[in-house]
Amino acid sequence: GQTSTLPVTMDDMIYHTRAVARGTQQALVLADLPFASYQASHVQAYENAAKLMAAGAEMVKIEGGAVMVDTVDFLVQRGIPVCSHIGLQPQSVHVYGGYKVQGKSETEAEILKRDALALQAAGASLVVMEMVPASVAKEITASLTIPTIGIGAGVGVDGQVLVLYDMLGVYPGKKARLVKNFMSGSHSIQGAVEAYVKAVKAQTFPTEEHSF
């Protein structure tokens, strides 16, 4: 019911992480550090990441490129696996003036490439790229040895992520270009999720229609 991810608190994330961890047998449990829970200092980031790990997370995700390199290194050196998030960063939506594609210009694309390499060097285990031109995401993926996960970043990445409510057509607001409703043609939620998994593995999703 919120218009952005900014109101999400650590207590919210701890609660949801515990719930997910209790119901998970095989999948990697990756928890986002919410806005203002890791940007102030390395110590703040560590303390809050540790809370999510104690709640059942097996990796934490933080948004930011070069500015977060030292924080990633600090966490990894202390036993906390990190997923980095570049491109469109939802916690910085007001800086961008909305949910806009990142890396469209040559200069912006080069910054994203440098950020990804720097985050990998700092010890990040994964890199999420959101709303990045497909050609840029594909080039970044080829330059890294760690996996890349795309959302609105084309098919040339190592994996995809799609918000569950978007996947099931539940969200009532304006549908973003990167979204596909997998409930269409499915008779159950499980069927929709299985269709999504199949499409990702076959690289039939996302198509150009769902990419930038």
N, C-alpha and C positions, 0 to 999 in steps of 0.2 A: 503493500500500500504506500510505500515511500516513492518519492520522485527520483531518488538517487541512492547510492550506497552510503552516503555521508552520515546519516543518522545511526548507522549500525554501531553497536558498542561491543566492548570485549565480553561483557556478560552475555550478550546475544550469541556471539561466536562460540563461547565456551559451552553454552547450552546446546547449540546445534551440533557442535563437534562431538559432544558426548552422545547425543542421540544417533548420529550417523555411525560413530564407532561401534556402538552396541549392535547395530544392525548389519554390520559389514563383516564378511568372511574372507574375501579375496582382494577386493579393490583397494587401491592406495587411498588413504584418507588424507586429503590435502585441505588445510584450513587457511582462509584468508586472514591476515592481520588487518583489522579495520582502520579507518581513517584516524590519524593522530595517535595511533598506538605504537608507532615505531620510528617516526620521523625525527623526534626530538633528540634522541641520543642512542648510542649503541646499547647502553644499559637498559633503556626503556624497551628497545626492540627485543633484547634477550629475555627480559622478565616476562613480557607479554607472549613471546613465542613459546617460552617454557610453560606457560599456563595452557596454551593450546595443545602442546605435546602431552602434558599431563592429562588433558581431557580426552586424549585418544588420537590426536593428529599424528601422522607419520612424516609430515612435511608441512612447512608453512609457505604462504605466498605473499610477496610484498611487491608493490608497484614502484616503478622508477628505474631509470637507466643508470647513467654514470654516477649520478648523485647517490645511488644506493650501493655502489660497489663495495665500499668499506664496511657497510652494515652487513652485506651478504657474507663477506669474508669473516667478520666478527662472529656471526651466528654459526657458520659452518665449522670454524675452528673450535667451537664449543659444542659440537655434536648435534646441531639442529640443521637438517636438510632444508634447502631453500629452493622454491620455484620463483623465478623472476617474472615480471609482467611489464612488457613494453608496448609501444604503439599507443592506442587510445587507453588511457588509464582512468577508469571511472571515478576514482577519488579526486582527480584533478579536472573534472568536467567543467567547472566554472572558469578554469584557466583557459581551456580551449574554446569557451563560449558555446558549449554544447557537445553532443556526441558526433564528432567529426573524424573523418579518415585522417590518419597520420602517416607521414612518409611519402606524400605525393610528389614533392619537389625533390630534385637531385640532392640538394643539401640536407633536407630532412631524412631522406633515405640513407645517406652516408652516416648521419648521426645514429640512426637505428642500428646500422651494421656495427658501428664501433661500440655502441652500448651492449649489444648482444655478445660480442667477443669479450668485452671487459667483464661482464657478468659471469660468463663461462670461466674466465681466468680466476675470478674471485671465488669460484666453487659452487655456483648455482647448478642444480641437478636438472632443471627444466627451464625453458623459457616460453612463456605464453605471449603470443602476438595478437593483439586485438585491433580490428579495423585498419589493417595494413594492406596496401596494394599487393595482389597475389604474386606479382613478379618480384617484389621486394622481399616478401616472406620466403619465397622459394630460394632466392639468393642467400638470404641469411641462414636458412636451414642447411644449405650446402656448405656453408662456411664453418658450421659448428659440429662438434662431436657429441654434444648432449642433445636430447630430443627437443623438438619444438612442438608447441600445441597452438593451433590457430582457432580464432573465432572471428569470422569475417576476414580471413587472411588467405583465402584460396585453398586449393587442394594440394599444393606443393609443400606441405609440412608433414611432420611425423604423426600427428594426431589432431583430433578436433574436440572442441568443447561447445556445448549448446545448453543454455539455461533450460532446465526441465519444463518450466511453465511455457516457454517459447516452443519447445519440442512438442508439447501436448496441446498447443493452441489455447491455453488457459488465460494467458495475459490479455486483458481487455483493451490495452492502449494501442497506439499506432505500431504496426509491425515493422521492425527494422529489416533492411535488405538482407542481412545475414541469416534471417530466421526462416525456417521451413517447418510447417505443421505436419508432424509425422503421425498424428492421430487421424488425419485424412486418409481413408482407405484401411484403417486398422480398426479392429473390434474390441481392443482392450489397451490399457496403458502398457502392459507388458509387450503386447504386439507392436505398439508404436516405438518403444525403446529398442526392441529387437530389430525393427526396420531401420532405425537410425544407426545402430551398430553395423548392420549389414552394409548400409550405404557408405559409411565412413571407410570400412575395410575394403570395399570395392572401388573406393574413390569416385563414387557417383554423387557424393555430397561433400563439400559444396560445389555447385556448378557455377558458371560465370554469373548466372542470375543472382546468386547469393554471395558473390565476391565483389571486390573493388578493384 
